[in-house]
């Protein structure tokens, strides 16, 4: 195992070598540099399994040292070395910024150092596997989403042709069903667009399209969407909507999705009976 040691104190470098050689079966090759610029140059040439880096060297101080090393060779794990108790918070920040671990020089012993080195390499490998799995998942979801768009576009166009009477005259009840289908096709298309926005998913940041809406209208649309299914399963589906409710600021698609989930769960939990959707305004709301 080849280790690059960035350390400006020759005594500390000698101590690291000595402690590691005291551990039976531990075989390491070392390359020692004093300056960050030299460490970065060595890393670009490759061949190292790990970097032990003093946080403070002549041409770099603190967390910035670790960040520069990671930037130079992101695939190689870095362990920060601290020389004083006051540096522990800085070392913890270095771990948060990408170092695999840190070790205080005053606590340096061979077994601890070997364990830290091995765990750091294992964690780095596990991290790379997680990133690879996330990338595969992202690419797969993107592919599936794109594949869904093509048949959905065909369905939308076909329903639209029947809905507007281009394929022949339809009655009022058929037109109502097709209107529900068109509305849900459009919502499904927007959901697919959300899935394709992987930056939002990876950062766990979801944007809300906040607009003023009529909640009664939204509830009625959801009820109409399930009317045919409810009828075929023998459910009685109704709505009790309080009149004169004020406009409410919310993301229409997401509220529709919540109500749709409620309806789906209700139908799964029941074999027969009545489902009633209600709206009601309470005091101070």
Secondary structure in CASP SS format (residue, H / E / C, confidence):
PFRMAT SS
TARGET T0000
AUTHOR 0000-0000-0000
METHOD secondary structure of the structure
MODEL  1
X C 1.00
X E 1.00
X E 1.00
X E 1.00
X E 1.00
X E 1.00
X C 1.00
X C 1.00
X C 1.00
X H 1.00
X H 1.00
X H 1.00
X H 1.00
X H 1.00
X H 1.00
X H 1.00
X H 1.00
X H 1.00
X H 1.00
X H 1.00
X H 1.00
X C 1.00
X C 1.00
X C 1.00
X C 1.00
X C 1.00
X C 1.00
X C 1.00
X E 1.00
X E 1.00
X E 1.00
X E 1.00
X E 1.00
X C 1.00
X C 1.00
X H 1.00
X H 1.00
X H 1.00
X H 1.00
X H 1.00
X H 1.00
X H 1.00
X H 1.00
X H 1.00
X H 1.00
X C 1.00
X C 1.00
X C 1.00
X C 1.00
X E 1.00
X E 1.00
X E 1.00
X E 1.00
X E 1.00
X C 1.00
X C 1.00
X E 1.00
X C 1.00
X C 1.00
X E 1.00
X C 1.00
X C 1.00
X H 1.00
X H 1.00
X H 1.00
X H 1.00
X H 1.00
X H 1.00
X H 1.00
X H 1.00
X H 1.00
X H 1.00
X C 1.00
X C 1.00
X C 1.00
X C 1.00
X E 1.00
X E 1.00
X E 1.00
X E 1.00
X E 1.00
X E 1.00
X C 1.00
X C 1.00
X H 1.00
X H 1.00
X H 1.00
X H 1.00
X H 1.00
X H 1.00
X H 1.00
X H 1.00
X H 1.00
X H 1.00
X H 1.00
X H 1.00
X C 1.00
X C 1.00
X C 1.00
X C 1.00
X E 1.00
X E 1.00
X E 1.00
X E 1.00
X H 1.00
X H 1.00
X H 1.00
X C 1.00
X C 1.00
X H 1.00
X H 1.00
X H 1.00
X H 1.00
X H 1.00
X H 1.00
X H 1.00
X H 1.00
X H 1.00
X H 1.00
X H 1.00
X H 1.00
X H 1.00
X H 1.00
X H 1.00
X H 1.00
X H 1.00
X H 1.00
X H 1.00
X H 1.00
X H 1.00
X H 1.00
X H 1.00
X H 1.00
X H 1.00
X H 1.00
X H 1.00
X H 1.00
X H 1.00
X H 1.00
X H 1.00
X H 1.00
X H 1.00
X H 1.00
X H 1.00
X H 1.00
X H 1.00
X H 1.00
X H 1.00
X H 1.00
X H 1.00
X H 1.00
X H 1.00
X H 1.00
X H 1.00
X H 1.00
X H 1.00
X H 1.00
X H 1.00
X H 1.00
X H 1.00
X H 1.00
X H 1.00
X H 1.00
X C 1.00
X C 1.00
X C 1.00
X C 1.00
X C 1.00
X C 1.00
X C 1.00
X C 1.00
X H 1.00
X H 1.00
X H 1.00
X H 1.00
X H 1.00
X H 1.00
X H 1.00
X H 1.00
X H 1.00
X H 1.00
X H 1.00
X H 1.00
X H 1.00
X H 1.00
X H 1.00
X H 1.00
X H 1.00
X H 1.00
X H 1.00
X H 1.00
X H 1.00
X H 1.00
X H 1.00
X H 1.00
X H 1.00
X C 1.00
X H 1.00
X H 1.00
X H 1.00
X H 1.00
X H 1.00
X C 1.00
X C 1.00
X C 1.00
X C 1.00
X C 1.00
X C 1.00
X C 1.00
X E 1.00
X E 1.00
X E 1.00
X E 1.00
X C 1.00
X H 1.00
X H 1.00
X H 1.00
X H 1.00
X H 1.00
X H 1.00
X H 1.00
X H 1.00
X H 1.00
X H 1.00
X H 1.00
X H 1.00
X H 1.00
X H 1.00
X H 1.00
X H 1.00
X H 1.00
X H 1.00
X H 1.00
X C 1.00
X E 1.00
X E 1.00
X E 1.00
X E 1.00
X E 1.00
X E 1.00
X E 1.00
X C 1.00
X C 1.00
X C 1.00
X C 1.00
X C 1.00
X C 1.00
X E 1.00
X E 1.00
X E 1.00
X E 1.00
X H 1.00
X H 1.00
X H 1.00
X H 1.00
X H 1.00
X H 1.00
X H 1.00
X H 1.00
X H 1.00
X H 1.00
X H 1.00
X H 1.00
X H 1.00
X H 1.00
X H 1.00
X H 1.00
X H 1.00
X H 1.00
X C 1.00
X C 1.00
X C 1.00
X E 1.00
X E 1.00
X E 1.00
X E 1.00
X E 1.00
X E 1.00
X E 1.00
X C 1.00
X C 1.00
X C 1.00
X C 1.00
X C 1.00
X C 1.00
END
